[in-house]
Amino acid sequence: MAAKFKVACIQTCADNDIDRNVTETEAYLRSAVAEGAELVCLAEYFSCIEADESLLLRQAFSEETHPALSHFCALAAELKVWLLLGSLPIRISDSKVNNRSYLIDAAGNIVARYSKMHLFDVALKSGESYRESATVEAGQQAVLATTPWGKLGMTICYDLRFAYLYRALAHAGASFISVPAAFTQTTGEVHWHVLLRARAIETGCFIFAPDQCGVRSSGRATYGHSLIISPWGEILADGGTGPGYVIAEIDPGQVQSARAMIPALQHDRSVDFVNQFE
């Protein structure tokens, strides 16, 4: 059975100044590692968040040239820590980016990449509207990564609303699922805690969910409350509303225990529909 380890989730109020965002995140990373974190998870678009998705291309880079990616690979090697880079806008053409998450090992190597599959195209009652698909091309594959402590399923933000993805990751062997996000204040207040606890309970997985927080000069508000959740649905850490990080000890053995008590994954069945009105 895998040994216990400490995981940290960092939340910041990133804006469109990459240097400032990277410097602030690095400071929290170093503090978390000093406190014993062996895996540190960063939020969606931690290095740069724009006022709206149409501006993403302004500071998008290819994977080979992205300054934040190379910087944090070097930091992982220096600090000997595993890093989950929540996501970066990776340019794939003149008009599109991937919203891509990276898992980096303690030697600074990229061991897994996941491009967000479900894109945030919504219109809220508050008047807020988002059209992520205008500049982001959806990923086509789920990703399960190998860590020293077990398998990690990688997801991003709006993926959270698609339970089948989490179920599939659990069936494929995930013990942990990462959900880096820039969840809006409006939706976060009513859905964030509920959905994340549900995904943990449904899958019997630990959930690591670093979220952006605060209000930017553009007025764009994100919810914060980065969460670390047990396979039983217990909140082990909640980041509140301000910048900083949370840390918790993870016992991988709790995955097997939760699934033994409620073996719902073993009870899955295919569903056939009958039209009762024929």
PASEBA-1860 file (N, C-alpha, C; in nm, 3 decimals):
! residues 278
1> MAAKFKVA> 0.084/-0.119/0.000/0.000/0.000/0.000/0.088/0.125/0.000 ~ 0.050/0.225/-0.078/0.129/0.347/-0.090/0.134/0.421/0.044 ~ 0.247/0.486/0.069/0.266/0.560/0.193/0.182/0.688/0.194 ~ 0.158/0.739/0.312/0.090/0.867/0.326/0.180/0.978/0.271 ~ 0.118/1.086/0.226/0.193/1.200/0.176/0.113/1.327/0.199 ~ 0.179/1.440/0.184/0.111/1.569/0.200/0.091/1.634/0.064 ~ -0.030/1.685/0.043/-0.063/1.759/-0.079/-0.102/1.901/-0.041 ~ -0.066/1.995/-0.126/-0.103/2.135/-0.106/-0.173/2.187/-0.230
9> CIQTCADN> -0.268/2.277/-0.210/-0.335/2.348/-0.319/-0.313/2.497/-0.301 ~ -0.262/2.561/-0.405/-0.233/2.705/-0.400/-0.342/2.781/-0.473 ~ -0.392/2.888/-0.410/-0.489/2.974/-0.479/-0.438/3.118/-0.478 ~ -0.447/3.182/-0.594/-0.407/3.321/-0.610/-0.513/3.394/-0.691 ~ -0.501/3.525/-0.693/-0.588/3.607/-0.777/-0.505/3.654/-0.896 ~ -0.482/3.563/-0.989/-0.397/3.594/-1.104/-0.464/3.697/-1.194 ~ -0.379/3.782/-1.257/-0.429/3.877/-1.356/-0.353/3.851/-1.486 ~ -0.337/3.954/-1.569/-0.269/3.930/-1.697/-0.119/3.964/-1.695
17> DIDRNVTE> -0.062/3.977/-1.575/0.081/4.003/-1.559/0.151/3.871/-1.523 ~ 0.208/3.805/-1.622/0.266/3.673/-1.600/0.376/3.677/-1.496 ~ 0.465/3.774/-1.501/0.577/3.780/-1.407/0.527/3.791/-1.263 ~ 0.429/3.877/-1.239/0.376/3.893/-1.104/0.311/3.765/-1.056 ~ 0.232/3.704/-1.144/0.162/3.581/-1.106/0.259/3.469/-1.072 ~ 0.363/3.454/-1.154/0.462/3.348/-1.132/0.538/3.372/-1.003 ~ 0.575/3.497/-0.977/0.650/3.529/-0.855/0.568/3.499/-0.730 ~ 0.440/3.537/-0.731/0.354/3.512/-0.615/0.333/3.362/-0.594
25> TEAYLRSA> 0.308/3.291/-0.703/0.285/3.147/-0.692/0.409/3.075/-0.642 ~ 0.525/3.115/-0.690/0.650/3.053/-0.646/0.670/3.070/-0.495 ~ 0.637/3.187/-0.443/0.653/3.211/-0.300/0.566/3.114/-0.219 ~ 0.441/3.096/-0.260/0.353/3.002/-0.191/0.403/2.858/-0.207 ~ 0.454/2.827/-0.324/0.507/2.693/-0.349/0.621/2.661/-0.253 ~ 0.714/2.753/-0.239/0.827/2.730/-0.151/0.781/2.712/-0.006 ~ 0.683/2.789/0.035/0.631/2.777/0.172/0.564/2.642/0.192 ~ 0.487/2.597/0.094/0.418/2.468/0.105/0.518/2.354/0.112
33> VAEGAELV> 0.622/2.360/0.032/0.725/2.256/0.035/0.797/2.257/0.169 ~ 0.824/2.376/0.222/0.889/2.385/0.353/0.802/2.323/0.462 ~ 0.670/2.322/0.440/0.576/2.264/0.537/0.557/2.114/0.514 ~ 0.626/2.061/0.413/0.623/1.916/0.394/0.544/1.867/0.275 ~ 0.490/1.956/0.192/0.412/1.913/0.076/0.501/1.839/-0.023 ~ 0.452/1.723/-0.069/0.524/1.643/-0.168/0.460/1.652/-0.307 ~ 0.333/1.692/-0.309/0.261/1.721/-0.433/0.193/1.855/-0.413 ~ 0.217/1.949/-0.504/0.156/2.082/-0.494/0.076/2.107/-0.621
41> CLAEYFSC> -0.049/2.150/-0.604/-0.140/2.170/-0.716/-0.171/2.318/-0.732 ~ -0.160/2.367/-0.855/-0.188/2.507/-0.888/-0.320/2.517/-0.963 ~ -0.378/2.635/-0.964/-0.511/2.656/-1.021/-0.508/2.666/-1.174 ~ -0.624/2.663/-1.233/-0.641/2.686/-1.376/-0.590/2.826/-1.411 ~ -0.515/2.838/-1.520/-0.462/2.967/-1.567/-0.392/3.044/-1.457 ~ -0.314/2.974/-1.375/-0.246/3.037/-1.262/-0.146/3.142/-1.306 ~ -0.092/3.130/-1.428/0.012/3.223/-1.473/-0.045/3.346/-1.542 ~ -0.170/3.338/-1.586/-0.230/3.451/-1.658/-0.378/3.427/-1.678
49> IEADESLL> -0.460/3.519/-1.631/-0.603/3.511/-1.658/-0.648/3.645/-1.715 ~ -0.720/3.639/-1.824/-0.763/3.760/-1.893/-0.906/3.798/-1.854 ~ -0.945/3.918/-1.894/-1.080/3.966/-1.863/-1.185/3.878/-1.930 ~ -1.156/3.826/-2.048/-1.245/3.730/-2.112/-1.163/3.639/-2.203 ~ -1.225/3.529/-2.243/-1.152/3.425/-2.317/-1.099/3.474/-2.452 ~ -1.162/3.574/-2.509/-1.119/3.622/-2.641/-0.979/3.681/-2.639 ~ -0.929/3.715/-2.517/-0.797/3.777/-2.506/-0.686/3.676/-2.477 ~ -0.720/3.549/-2.464/-0.622/3.448/-2.425/-0.503/3.442/-2.520
57> LRQAFSEE> -0.526/3.463/-2.647/-0.418/3.450/-2.745/-0.309/3.555/-2.728 ~ -0.340/3.664/-2.657/-0.242/3.771/-2.641/-0.116/3.723/-2.571 ~ -0.133/3.634/-2.473/-0.018/3.587/-2.395/-0.010/3.434/-2.394 ~ -0.050/3.374/-2.504/-0.037/3.230/-2.518/0.096/3.198/-2.586 ~ 0.154/3.087/-2.544/0.281/3.042/-2.599/0.268/2.897/-2.643 ~ 0.359/2.853/-2.726/0.368/2.711/-2.754/0.423/2.641/-2.630 ~ 0.406/2.510/-2.624/0.459/2.436/-2.509/0.610/2.456/-2.496 ~ 0.678/2.460/-2.608/0.825/2.469/-2.606/0.875/2.604/-2.557
65> THPALSHF> 0.791/2.709/-2.570/0.839/2.843/-2.537/0.769/2.906/-2.417 ~ 0.678/2.834/-2.353/0.602/2.897/-2.244/0.693/2.921/-2.123 ~ 0.709/3.048/-2.080/0.803/3.076/-1.971/0.761/3.017/-1.837 ~ 0.632/3.009/-1.810/0.587/2.953/-1.683/0.613/2.803/-1.677 ~ 0.595/2.735/-1.788/0.615/2.590/-1.791/0.761/2.556/-1.761 ~ 0.853/2.620/-1.830/0.994/2.592/-1.807/1.037/2.632/-1.666 ~ 0.982/2.744/-1.617/1.018/2.791/-1.484/0.976/2.692/-1.376 ~ 0.854/2.641/-1.386/0.806/2.551/-1.282/0.862/2.410/-1.296
73> CALAAELK> 0.902/2.371/-1.415/0.976/2.245/-1.429/1.109/2.255/-1.352 ~ 1.175/2.369/-1.366/1.301/2.389/-1.296/1.279/2.394/-1.145 ~ 1.171/2.457/-1.101/1.141/2.464/-0.958/1.112/2.326/-0.901 ~ 1.039/2.244/-0.976/1.010/2.108/-0.928/1.140/2.031/-0.903 ~ 1.234/2.044/-0.995/1.362/1.976/-0.980/1.441/2.033/-0.862 ~ 1.440/2.166/-0.849/1.514/2.229/-0.739/1.457/2.187/-0.603 ~ 1.325/2.189/-0.591/1.260/2.163/-0.463/1.229/2.015/-0.441 ~ 1.252/1.934/-0.546/1.224/1.790/-0.538/1.079/1.763/-0.497
81> VWLLLGSL> 0.988/1.828/-0.570/0.846/1.818/-0.541/0.770/1.787/-0.670 ~ 0.663/1.710/-0.658/0.573/1.690/-0.771/0.481/1.811/-0.783 ~ 0.458/1.855/-0.907/0.376/1.974/-0.932/0.264/1.942/-1.031 ~ 0.145/1.987/-0.998/0.032/1.985/-1.091/0.011/2.129/-1.134 ~ 0.052/2.163/-1.256/0.028/2.297/-1.309/-0.115/2.300/-1.360 ~ -0.203/2.367/-1.285/-0.347/2.360/-1.311/-0.383/2.371/-1.456 ~ -0.342/2.480/-1.520/-0.349/2.487/-1.666/-0.277/2.610/-1.717 ~ -0.236/2.600/-1.841/-0.173/2.708/-1.915/-0.242/2.718/-2.051
89> PIRISDSK> -0.255/2.841/-2.107/-0.303/2.852/-2.244/-0.189/2.821/-2.341 ~ -0.198/2.708/-2.410/-0.092/2.664/-2.500/-0.137/2.686/-2.644 ~ -0.065/2.771/-2.714/-0.103/2.805/-2.852/-0.084/2.684/-2.942 ~ -0.189/2.650/-3.017/-0.180/2.538/-3.111/-0.204/2.582/-3.255 ~ -0.248/2.708/-3.273/-0.267/2.764/-3.407/-0.275/2.916/-3.392 ~ -0.297/2.985/-3.503/-0.310/3.131/-3.496/-0.436/3.176/-3.424 ~ -0.535/3.089/-3.414/-0.663/3.131/-3.357/-0.708/3.049/-3.236 ~ -0.631/2.945/-3.198/-0.676/2.857/-3.092/-0.563/2.821/-2.995
97> VNNRSYLI> -0.605/2.796/-2.870/-0.516/2.741/-2.769/-0.579/2.614/-2.713 ~ -0.498/2.535/-2.647/-0.549/2.431/-2.557/-0.541/2.485/-2.415 ~ -0.641/2.455/-2.335/-0.637/2.482/-2.192/-0.578/2.356/-2.130 ~ -0.446/2.358/-2.103/-0.373/2.233/-2.079/-0.311/2.228/-1.940 ~ -0.336/2.116/-1.872/-0.281/2.089/-1.740/-0.158/2.000/-1.754 ~ -0.059/2.019/-1.665/0.065/1.942/-1.669/0.094/1.881/-1.533 ~ 0.140/1.758/-1.532/0.193/1.696/-1.412/0.343/1.683/-1.430 ~ 0.418/1.737/-1.334/0.564/1.739/-1.340/0.619/1.661/-1.221
105> DAAGNIVA> 0.716/1.575/-1.246/0.770/1.495/-1.137/0.879/1.570/-1.061 ~ 0.933/1.507/-0.958/1.029/1.574/-0.869/1.166/1.592/-0.932 ~ 1.183/1.541/-1.054/1.306/1.566/-1.129/1.287/1.675/-1.234 ~ 1.167/1.731/-1.240/1.139/1.838/-1.334/1.091/1.794/-1.469 ~ 1.054/1.665/-1.482/1.008/1.612/-1.610/0.855/1.620/-1.621 ~ 0.805/1.653/-1.739/0.662/1.647/-1.766/0.624/1.500/-1.783 ~ 0.537/1.449/-1.695/0.500/1.309/-1.703/0.358/1.290/-1.756 ~ 0.278/1.397/-1.761/0.143/1.385/-1.816/0.092/1.522/-1.857
113> RYSKMHLF> 0.009/1.522/-1.962/-0.057/1.642/-2.013/-0.205/1.611/-2.032 ~ -0.288/1.707/-1.997/-0.432/1.690/-2.020/-0.488/1.822/-2.072 ~ -0.556/1.817/-2.186/-0.623/1.934/-2.242/-0.772/1.928/-2.211 ~ -0.824/2.033/-2.154/-0.962/2.039/-2.106/-1.061/1.995/-2.214 ~ -1.147/1.900/-2.177/-1.239/1.842/-2.273/-1.370/1.920/-2.286 ~ -1.421/1.973/-2.175/-1.551/2.039/-2.173/-1.530/2.190/-2.160 ~ -1.581/2.265/-2.255/-1.553/2.408/-2.263/-1.669/2.491/-2.208 ~ -1.635/2.597/-2.139/-1.729/2.677/-2.061/-1.798/2.781/-2.151
121> DVALKSGE> -1.906/2.740/-2.215/-1.988/2.828/-2.297/-2.122/2.844/-2.227 ~ -2.138/2.951/-2.148/-2.258/2.965/-2.065/-2.303/3.110/-2.061 ~ -2.429/3.129/-2.027/-2.486/3.262/-2.002/-2.563/3.255/-1.871 ~ -2.524/3.335/-1.773/-2.582/3.330/-1.640/-2.687/3.440/-1.621 ~ -2.775/3.419/-1.525/-2.879/3.518/-1.497/-2.822/3.654/-1.460 ~ -2.703/3.652/-1.399/-2.639/3.777/-1.356/-2.598/3.865/-1.473 ~ -2.603/3.811/-1.594/-2.557/3.884/-1.711/-2.418/3.842/-1.755 ~ -2.350/3.764/-1.671/-2.219/3.713/-1.711/-2.236/3.612/-1.824
129> SYRESATV> -2.145/3.616/-1.918/-2.145/3.515/-2.024/-2.001/3.481/-2.059 ~ -1.980/3.357/-2.094/-1.847/3.307/-2.126/-1.858/3.219/-2.250 ~ -1.761/3.231/-2.338/-1.757/3.145/-2.456/-1.614/3.096/-2.475 ~ -1.578/2.998/-2.396/-1.442/2.946/-2.398/-1.407/2.889/-2.536 ~ -1.505/2.833/-2.605/-1.478/2.769/-2.734/-1.436/2.868/-2.842 ~ -1.452/2.997/-2.817/-1.412/3.096/-2.917/-1.262/3.094/-2.941 ~ -1.186/3.063/-2.836/-1.040/3.061/-2.852/-0.974/2.932/-2.804 ~ -1.051/2.843/-2.744/-0.995/2.719/-2.691/-1.047/2.600/-2.772
137> EAGQQAVL> -0.957/2.513/-2.811/-0.995/2.389/-2.877/-1.002/2.278/-2.772 ~ -1.111/2.207/-2.768/-1.131/2.104/-2.665/-1.035/1.987/-2.684 ~ -0.990/1.932/-2.571/-0.915/1.809/-2.574/-1.005/1.691/-2.607 ~ -0.946/1.582/-2.649/-1.024/1.467/-2.695/-1.003/1.341/-2.611 ~ -0.913/1.346/-2.513/-0.881/1.224/-2.438/-0.873/1.252/-2.289 ~ -0.930/1.159/-2.211/-0.910/1.160/-2.067/-0.768/1.114/-2.037 ~ -0.714/1.157/-1.922/-0.575/1.126/-1.889/-0.566/1.074/-1.746 ~ -0.497/0.962/-1.732/-0.468/0.902/-1.603/-0.316/0.898/-1.589
145> ATTPWGKL> -0.264/0.962/-1.485/-0.119/0.973/-1.467/-0.073/0.889/-1.349 ~ 0.051/0.842/-1.358/0.111/0.762/-1.251/0.194/0.851/-1.160 ~ 0.168/0.842/-1.028/0.247/0.913/-0.928/0.305/0.810/-0.830 ~ 0.394/0.851/-0.742/0.448/0.756/-0.644/0.343/0.701/-0.547 ~ 0.226/0.765/-0.541/0.125/0.729/-0.441/0.003/0.661/-0.502 ~ -0.005/0.656/-0.632/-0.120/0.598/-0.699/-0.153/0.675/-0.825 ~ -0.263/0.637/-0.891/-0.302/0.698/-1.017/-0.379/0.829/-0.993 ~ -0.348/0.929/-1.075/-0.413/1.060/-1.068/-0.491/1.084/-1.196
153> GMTICYDL> -0.621/1.106/-1.184/-0.702/1.148/-1.297/-0.699/1.299/-1.309 ~ -0.677/1.350/-1.430/-0.661/1.494/-1.450/-0.785/1.553/-1.516 ~ -0.842/1.656/-1.454/-0.955/1.728/-1.510/-0.932/1.878/-1.489 ~ -1.018/1.961/-1.547/-1.005/2.106/-1.532/-1.144/2.168/-1.521 ~ -1.170/2.241/-1.416/-1.281/2.334/-1.396/-1.417/2.280/-1.445 ~ -1.465/2.326/-1.560/-1.599/2.293/-1.608/-1.619/2.143/-1.628 ~ -1.510/2.067/-1.642/-1.520/1.921/-1.645/-1.597/1.869/-1.524 ~ -1.590/1.943/-1.414/-1.651/1.900/-1.288/-1.798/1.866/-1.303
161> RFAYLYRA> -1.866/1.927/-1.399/-2.010/1.907/-1.416/-2.043/1.781/-1.496 ~ -1.944/1.706/-1.537/-1.966/1.589/-1.623/-1.922/1.465/-1.547 ~ -2.016/1.410/-1.469/-1.984/1.302/-1.375/-1.928/1.179/-1.444 ~ -1.968/1.155/-1.569/-1.922/1.034/-1.638/-1.771/1.031/-1.653 ~ -1.708/1.149/-1.670/-1.563/1.156/-1.683/-1.496/1.107/-1.555 ~ -1.548/1.149/-1.442/-1.490/1.111/-1.313/-1.513/0.962/-1.286 ~ -1.629/0.914/-1.322/-1.659/0.772/-1.308/-1.562/0.689/-1.392 ~ -1.539/0.735/-1.515/-1.447/0.663/-1.604/-1.305/0.662/-1.549
169> LAHAGASF> -1.261/0.774/-1.494/-1.127/0.781/-1.436/-1.115/0.685/-1.317 ~ -1.219/0.678/-1.234/-1.217/0.588/-1.119/-1.212/0.442/-1.166 ~ -1.293/0.408/-1.265/-1.292/0.272/-1.317/-1.157/0.237/-1.379 ~ -1.087/0.337/-1.432/-0.957/0.312/-1.493/-0.844/0.301/-1.391 ~ -0.876/0.329/-1.264/-0.775/0.310/-1.159/-0.735/0.432/-1.081 ~ -0.802/0.545/-1.102/-0.766/0.667/-1.029/-0.795/0.653/-0.881 ~ -0.701/0.695/-0.798/-0.722/0.710/-0.654/-0.739/0.856/-0.616 ~ -0.688/0.944/-0.702/-0.693/1.088/-0.680/-0.740/1.153/-0.810
177> ISVPAAFT> -0.812/1.264/-0.798/-0.852/1.339/-0.917/-0.824/1.488/-0.891 ~ -0.756/1.551/-0.985/-0.726/1.693/-0.974/-0.831/1.773/-1.050 ~ -0.873/1.886/-0.988/-0.974/1.973/-1.050/-0.930/2.119/-1.037 ~ -0.820/2.158/-1.101/-0.780/2.299/-1.098/-0.887/2.384/-1.167 ~ -0.912/2.503/-1.113/-1.025/2.580/-1.163/-1.002/2.730/-1.151 ~ -1.083/2.802/-1.228/-1.103/2.946/-1.210/-1.255/2.965/-1.204 ~ -1.317/2.900/-1.107/-1.463/2.895/-1.095/-1.517/3.034/-1.066 ~ -1.623/3.072/-1.135/-1.677/3.206/-1.114/-1.735/3.219/-0.973
185> QTTGEVHW> -1.736/3.342/-0.921/-1.796/3.368/-0.791/-1.944/3.328/-0.791 ~ -2.012/3.361/-0.900/-2.157/3.337/-0.908/-2.190/3.189/-0.898 ~ -2.123/3.106/-0.976/-2.153/2.963/-0.974/-2.087/2.893/-0.857 ~ -1.973/2.944/-0.815/-1.902/2.882/-0.704/-1.980/2.884/-0.574 ~ -2.051/2.992/-0.550/-2.126/3.005/-0.424/-2.230/2.895/-0.408 ~ -2.284/2.846/-0.518/-2.392/2.747/-0.508/-2.350/2.605/-0.550 ~ -2.244/2.592/-0.628/-2.215/2.461/-0.688/-2.080/2.401/-0.650 ~ -1.982/2.481/-0.615/-1.844/2.434/-0.600/-1.830/2.322/-0.496
193> HVLLRARA> -1.868/2.350/-0.372/-1.854/2.250/-0.267/-1.939/2.126/-0.295 ~ -2.062/2.149/-0.340/-2.155/2.038/-0.363/-2.102/1.943/-0.470 ~ -2.060/1.997/-0.583/-2.014/1.913/-0.693/-1.885/1.840/-0.659 ~ -1.792/1.908/-0.594/-1.666/1.842/-0.562/-1.684/1.730/-0.460 ~ -1.767/1.753/-0.359/-1.794/1.646/-0.263/-1.865/1.530/-0.331 ~ -1.957/1.561/-0.422/-2.027/1.454/-0.494/-1.931/1.371/-0.577 ~ -1.838/1.436/-0.648/-1.743/1.361/-0.730/-1.655/1.271/-0.642 ~ -1.616/1.318/-0.523/-1.537/1.235/-0.433/-1.618/1.114/-0.387
201> IETGCFIF> -1.742/1.136/-0.346/-1.826/1.029/-0.295/-1.859/0.928/-0.403 ~ -1.892/0.976/-0.523/-1.930/0.887/-0.633/-1.816/0.796/-0.676 ~ -1.694/0.848/-0.669/-1.579/0.773/-0.722/-1.497/0.704/-0.615 ~ -1.513/0.746/-0.488/-1.424/0.695/-0.384/-1.282/0.742/-0.403 ~ -1.264/0.861/-0.459/-1.132/0.920/-0.484/-1.108/1.040/-0.394 ~ -0.981/1.069/-0.365/-0.945/1.200/-0.311/-0.959/1.303/-0.423 ~ -1.003/1.423/-0.387/-1.016/1.533/-0.481/-0.921/1.645/-0.440 ~ -0.839/1.691/-0.535/-0.749/1.804/-0.514/-0.794/1.916/-0.606
209> APDQCGVR> -0.849/2.023/-0.550/-0.916/2.126/-0.631/-0.867/2.266/-0.597 ~ -0.753/2.308/-0.655/-0.706/2.445/-0.636/-0.785/2.541/-0.725 ~ -0.831/2.651/-0.667/-0.917/2.743/-0.741/-0.862/2.885/-0.732 ~ -0.880/2.961/-0.838/-0.848/3.103/-0.834/-0.944/3.175/-0.739 ~ -0.898/3.286/-0.682/-0.981/3.361/-0.588/-0.978/3.510/-0.623 ~ -1.070/3.586/-0.563/-1.063/3.732/-0.568/-1.123/3.797/-0.691 ~ -1.117/3.930/-0.691/-1.173/4.012/-0.799/-1.059/4.090/-0.865 ~ -1.050/4.079/-0.996/-0.946/4.149/-1.071/-0.990/4.290/-1.108
217> SSGRATYG> -0.896/4.369/-1.160/-0.929/4.506/-1.201/-1.031/4.508/-1.313 ~ -1.038/4.399/-1.390/-1.136/4.388/-1.499/-1.276/4.363/-1.446 ~ -1.287/4.328/-1.315/-1.416/4.295/-1.256/-1.445/4.146/-1.254 ~ -1.361/4.067/-1.318/-1.383/3.923/-1.320/-1.355/3.865/-1.181 ~ -1.455/3.795/-1.125/-1.446/3.744/-0.988/-1.443/3.592/-0.988 ~ -1.351/3.536/-0.910/-1.343/3.391/-0.895/-1.362/3.354/-0.748 ~ -1.405/3.232/-0.724/-1.463/3.194/-0.596/-1.362/3.159/-0.486 ~ -1.246/3.106/-0.522/-1.154/3.059/-0.418/-1.199/2.928/-0.357
225> HSLIISPW> -1.179/2.914/-0.225/-1.218/2.793/-0.154/-1.156/2.668/-0.217 ~ -1.025/2.673/-0.241/-0.955/2.552/-0.285/-0.983/2.441/-0.185 ~ -1.013/2.322/-0.236/-1.055/2.213/-0.149/-0.968/2.088/-0.167 ~ -0.946/2.021/-0.054/-0.891/1.886/-0.052/-0.997/1.800/0.016 ~ -1.044/1.696/-0.053/-1.159/1.619/-0.007/-1.123/1.470/-0.002 ~ -1.169/1.402/0.101/-1.142/1.259/0.117/-1.237/1.176/0.031 ~ -1.207/1.046/0.013/-1.297/0.958/-0.064/-1.434/0.940/0.001 ~ -1.447/0.975/0.127/-1.574/0.966/0.197/-1.653/1.096/0.186
233> GEILADGG> -1.595/1.196/0.118/-1.662/1.323/0.099/-1.634/1.426/0.206 ~ -1.540/1.398/0.294/-1.505/1.492/0.401/-1.411/1.600/0.347 ~ -1.436/1.724/0.384/-1.348/1.834/0.345/-1.230/1.837/0.441 ~ -1.112/1.808/0.391/-0.991/1.805/0.472/-0.927/1.942/0.483 ~ -0.950/2.027/0.384/-0.894/2.163/0.385/-0.975/2.251/0.291 ~ -0.996/2.376/0.331/-1.071/2.475/0.253/-0.992/2.605/0.253 ~ -0.957/2.654/0.135/-0.870/2.770/0.124/-0.934/2.904/0.150 ~ -1.065/2.908/0.175/-1.130/3.036/0.200/-1.128/3.127/0.078
241> TGPGYVIA> -1.129/3.258/0.101/-1.149/3.351/-0.010/-1.024/3.427/-0.052 ~ -0.916/3.418/0.025/-0.798/3.497/-0.007/-0.683/3.415/-0.060 ~ -0.580/3.481/-0.116/-0.463/3.410/-0.167/-0.392/3.333/-0.057 ~ -0.330/3.223/-0.095/-0.256/3.141/0.000/-0.256/2.996/-0.043 ~ -0.244/2.906/0.052/-0.247/2.764/0.019/-0.303/2.686/0.137 ~ -0.352/2.565/0.105/-0.395/2.471/0.207/-0.315/2.343/0.189 ~ -0.302/2.268/0.299/-0.223/2.147/0.295/-0.291/2.040/0.381 ~ -0.282/1.916/0.339/-0.343/1.807/0.415/-0.263/1.679/0.393
249> EIDPGQVQ> -0.267/1.592/0.492/-0.205/1.460/0.479/-0.302/1.365/0.411 ~ -0.252/1.290/0.315/-0.334/1.198/0.237/-0.293/1.055/0.267 ~ -0.390/0.973/0.302/-0.368/0.830/0.324/-0.433/0.753/0.210 ~ -0.356/0.709/0.111/-0.414/0.637/-0.004/-0.498/0.516/0.035 ~ -0.473/0.458/0.152/-0.550/0.344/0.197/-0.697/0.375/0.218 ~ -0.730/0.504/0.236/-0.869/0.542/0.254/-0.953/0.519/0.128 ~ -0.888/0.515/0.013/-0.961/0.488/-0.111/-1.022/0.348/-0.107 ~ -0.940/0.251/-0.076/-0.988/0.113/-0.068/-1.094/0.098/0.040
257> SARAMIPA> -1.074/0.165/0.153/-1.169/0.155/0.265/-1.306/0.210/0.226 ~ -1.307/0.327/0.161/-1.434/0.389/0.122/-1.506/0.302/0.020 ~ -1.432/0.247/-0.075/-1.494/0.166/-0.179/-1.540/0.031/-0.126 ~ -1.475/-0.017/-0.020/-1.519/-0.143/0.040/-1.651/-0.125/0.114 ~ -1.668/-0.009/0.179/-1.791/0.016/0.252/-1.909/0.037/0.159 ~ -1.885/0.114/0.052/-1.990/0.138/-0.048/-1.931/0.107/-0.185 ~ -1.943/-0.019/-0.231/-1.879/-0.061/-0.356/-1.959/-0.021/-0.481 ~ -1.992/0.107/-0.490/-2.079/0.152/-0.598/-2.016/0.131/-0.735
265> LQHDRSVD> -1.884/0.143/-0.745/-1.819/0.123/-0.875/-1.841/-0.019/-0.925 ~ -1.847/-0.114/-0.832/-1.872/-0.253/-0.872/-2.017/-0.277/-0.912 ~ -2.104/-0.187/-0.871/-2.247/-0.206/-0.897/-2.296/-0.132/-1.022 ~ -2.206/-0.069/-1.095/-2.246/0.001/-1.218/-2.314/-0.096/-1.316 ~ -2.417/-0.048/-1.382/-2.487/-0.128/-1.483/-2.513/-0.042/-1.605 ~ -2.519/-0.105/-1.721/-2.561/-0.034/-1.841/-2.711/-0.010/-1.831 ~ -2.759/0.092/-1.899/-2.899/0.133/-1.889/-2.966/0.121/-2.025 ~ -3.076/0.049/-2.029/-3.159/0.041/-2.150/-3.285/0.123/-2.128
273> FVNQFE> -3.323/0.201/-2.227/-3.441/0.287/-2.215/-3.560/0.226/-2.289 ~ -3.676/0.242/-2.230/-3.801/0.198/-2.292/-3.893/0.318/-2.300 ~ -3.946/0.343/-2.420/-4.042/0.451/-2.436/-4.179/0.400/-2.394 ~ -4.226/0.448/-2.279/-4.352/0.399/-2.223/-4.475/0.445/-2.302 ~ -4.455/0.537/-2.394/-4.570/0.593/-2.466/-4.587/0.536/-2.606 ~ -4.503/0.440/-2.640/-4.518/0.379/-2.773/-4.642/0.291/-2.780
END
